[in-house]
Amino acid sequence: LECVKPEGGVVCFPRVKQELNIDIALFYTILYSKFKTLVGPGHWFEMDERYMRIGYGWPETKALKEGLNCISLSLKEAAQ
């Protein structure tokens, strides 16, 4: 993933790099169906599907770390 560090606020929009050969539709399916983890897909925000919106203002640190781990595991499973 790559992401510009937010200057403020409680959300970020990381992007899955094209060269990682991730099946994006499969990634979102795995993320929710297997890990019950939600992010806002980029198309909701008129961005490319490889972007996702991650909010980090509400969860406690433990929950945020667990969610980020679920994203990582889902990316690995969706790799082609």
GIBELUR-V209452 format. One record per residue. N is the residue number from 1. SS is DSSP state (hx for helix, st for strand, lp for the rest). PSI is psi in radians with two decimals (NA if undefined). D_FIRST is the distance of its C-alpha to the first C-alpha in Angstrom with 1 decimal. Layout:
N&SS&PSI&D_FIRST + N&SS&PSI&D_FIRST
This chain:
1&lp&2.74&0.0 + 2&st&2.60&3.7 + 3&lp&2.45&6.7 + 4&lp&2.27&10.4 + 5&lp&2.14&12.3 + 6&lp&2.47&14.8 + 7&lp&-0.28&18.4 + 8&lp&3.13&19.9 + 9&lp&-3.01&19.9 + 10&lp&0.45&18.2 + 11&st&2.74&15.2 + 12&st&2.83&11.8 + 13&lp&1.31&10.0 + 14&lp&2.75&6.2 + 15&st&2.38&5.4 + 16&lp&2.12&4.6 + 17&lp&2.40&5.8 + 18&hx&-0.71&9.5 + 19&hx&-0.14&10.4 + 20&hx&-0.18&8.8 + 21&lp&0.86&11.8 + 22&st&2.29&10.7 + 23&lp&1.79&13.7 + 24&hx&-0.74&12.4 + 25&hx&-0.74&15.9 + 26&hx&-0.70&16.2 + 27&hx&-0.90&12.9 + 28&hx&-0.65&14.5 + 29&hx&-0.84&17.8 + 30&hx&-0.79&16.9 + 31&hx&-0.76&15.2 + 32&hx&-0.86&18.4 + 33&hx&-0.65&21.1 + 34&lp&-0.71&20.4 + 35&lp&-0.09&18.8 + 36&lp&0.71&20.3 + 37&lp&2.34&17.1 + 38&lp&2.44&16.7 + 39&lp&2.88&14.2 + 40&st&1.96&15.3 + 41&st&2.56&14.2 + 42&hx&-0.63&13.7 + 43&hx&-0.37&17.1 + 44&hx&-0.40&18.8 + 45&hx&0.40&18.1 + 46&lp&0.68&19.0 + 47&lp&2.90&15.4 + 48&lp&2.64&13.9 + 49&lp&-0.30&13.1 + 50&lp&-0.19&9.5 + 51&st&2.65&9.3 + 52&st&2.59&10.2 + 53&st&2.17&12.4 + 54&st&2.14&12.4 + 55&st&2.39&15.8 + 56&lp&0.32&16.6 + 57&lp&-0.44&20.1 + 58&lp&-0.82&22.1 + 59&lp&2.64&21.1 + 60&lp&2.82&22.4 + 61&hx&-0.74&20.2 + 62&hx&-0.80&20.8 + 63&hx&-0.68&19.8 + 64&hx&-0.80&16.6 + 65&hx&-0.70&15.7 + 66&hx&-0.76&16.9 + 67&hx&-0.74&14.8 + 68&hx&-0.64&11.5 + 69&hx&-0.71&12.9 + 70&hx&-0.67&13.7 + 71&hx&-0.81&10.3 + 72&hx&-0.82&9.4 + 73&hx&-0.68&12.7 + 74&hx&-0.69&12.5 + 75&hx&-0.75&9.5 + 76&hx&-0.73&11.7 + 77&hx&-0.53&14.7 + 78&hx&-0.01&13.6 + 79&st&2.40&12.8 + 80&lp&NA&15.7
